[in-house]
Amino acid sequence: MRAVQITETGGPEVMTVVDLPTPEPGPGQVRIAVAAAGLNFIDTYFRSGVYPGSLPMGLGRECAGTVTAVGDGVAGLSVGDRVVTAGTTASYAEECLAPAVQVFTLPDGLDLDVAAASALQGLTAHYLVRSTFPLAEGHRCLIHAGAGGVGGLLIQMAKMIGAEVFTTVGTAEKAAIARGHGADHVINYRETDFAEAVRAELGDAPGLDVVYDGVGADTFDGSLSVLRPRGMMALFGGSSGQVPPFDLQRLNAGGSLFVTRPSLFHYMDPPEGQQRVDELYGWIVDGELDVPIGGRYPLAEAADAHRALEGRLTTGKILILP
Ligand SMILES: NC(=O)c1ccc[n+]([C@@H]2O[C@H](COP(=O)([O-])OP(=O)(O)OC[C@H]3O[C@@H](n4cnc5c(N)ncnc54)[C@H](OP(=O)(O)O)[C@@H]3O)[C@@H](O)[C@H]2O)c1
């Protein structure tokens, strides 16, 4: 089978398409024929070496497709099932393996492209608004990169819940996309300081209940400065770079603030994972949540997909189609 592999870490040019033996599932694993793999920022961290991995290494954390083999001890999944997972490590391939506990069957009528496009980013947005800081009607939140994958889904979920949404974007085109998702206040941070803009909109209000920040290094300080006393900073990524160590006394000075650095992996244990999947895909099937697909790349052009994501040229979800 054809698969993307890297034998050294580095830029997108280290990604090559190779022929590999079709993998056999071990105990507790299933094999999936990949219909579509989703591109995520984390894939670039593994490719570049920001996150460690052993070489040679496949890429891709999520996909949707059809089960083609099940390993010993797997219950509840069969060959032919239409499934989604955000628990694989090599989905840029014709077939991949995943732990059965992180493979979920899909409701009828859900397109496999849409399922692949919403797994990792959709489940991330879901745990952030449901579990990390459970949003409620009337809460005020700031969501960075509001035209991006996680950001766009976060905005839609926050509006479904009834929160007031501030968001940042880097271009006028992205501002229109974020408004389309339902954001109440859209700030182009290239034209204005986003923290000043949020404070101006807030007027006498005490500050925001929560910031969902996946941009990291460039936005962390400003994000802390717009929280209300005892507000929550949910730092879930570092698209602009990782946040350097900082003085915890700043949390005191900012008003007994909370900071968390959550990861999807810690929010998917049974039975929570299945409940999350059921609610997320229920919203999508019911048409309450739109999953914009911003581009489709064949396996051989996966490196171009990485260049586009890192070059901030993408909106919505990028799929890699083996
Ligand atoms: N912790 C978790 O569980 C978890 C799970 C999934 C994803 N994540 C994280 O969530 C973040 C968003 O992921 P995504 O896949 O949805 O990506 P994305 O938001 O679709 O793309 C990244 C966006 O970040 C903004 N950005 C700001 N500064 C940037 C810079 N220096 N370089 C590149 N982009 C920059 C850009 O939007 P503008 O041009 O509008 O600024 C860009 O389009 C990533 O940091 C990812 O690692 C975390």
The ligand as a Gaussian input file, in Angstrom:
#p B3LYP/6-31G(d) Opt

LIG

0 1
 N       -4.644000      20.416000      22.538000
 C       -5.417000      19.758000      21.709000
 O       -6.144000      18.835000      22.111000
 C       -5.437000      20.170000      20.268000
 C       -6.161000      19.419000      19.332000
 C       -6.234000      19.887000      18.009000
 C       -5.548000      21.060000      17.642000
 N       -4.814000      21.706000      18.583000
 C       -4.101000      22.964000      18.246000
 O       -5.053000      23.905000      17.809000
 C       -4.420000      24.871000      16.961000
 C       -5.265000      25.067000      15.726000
 O       -5.207000      23.878000      14.933000
 P       -5.963000      23.806000      13.541000
 O       -5.617000      22.487000      12.952000
 O       -7.399000      24.152000      13.733000
 O       -5.219000      24.934000      12.697000
 P       -5.860000      26.262000      12.076000
 O       -6.370000      27.109000      13.195000
 O       -6.790000      25.893000      10.986000
 O       -4.585000      26.960000      11.421000
 C       -3.716000      27.741000      12.180000
 C       -4.141000      29.220000      12.182000
 O       -3.471000      29.848000      13.263000
 C       -3.271000      31.196000      12.956000
 N       -1.889000      31.588000      13.231000
 C       -1.524000      32.590000      14.051000
 N       -0.218000      32.716000      14.070000
 C        0.295000      31.767000      13.238000
 C        1.614000      31.442000      12.829000
 N        2.687000      32.115000      13.285000
 N        1.772000      30.416000      11.964000
 C        0.709000      29.725000      11.492000
 N       -0.576000      30.014000      11.840000
 C       -0.778000      31.039000      12.711000
 C       -3.604000      31.373000      11.476000
 O       -4.853000      32.036000      11.389000
 P       -4.888000      33.627000      11.206000
 O       -4.200000      33.918000       9.904000
 O       -6.309000      34.003000      11.234000
 O       -4.103000      34.175000      12.367000
 C       -3.702000      29.969000      10.955000
 O       -4.615000      29.844000       9.878000
 C       -3.016000      24.326000      16.695000
 O       -2.099000      25.009000      17.529000
 C       -3.112000      22.872000      17.107000
 O       -1.882000      22.346000      17.531000
 C       -4.743000      21.286000      19.868000

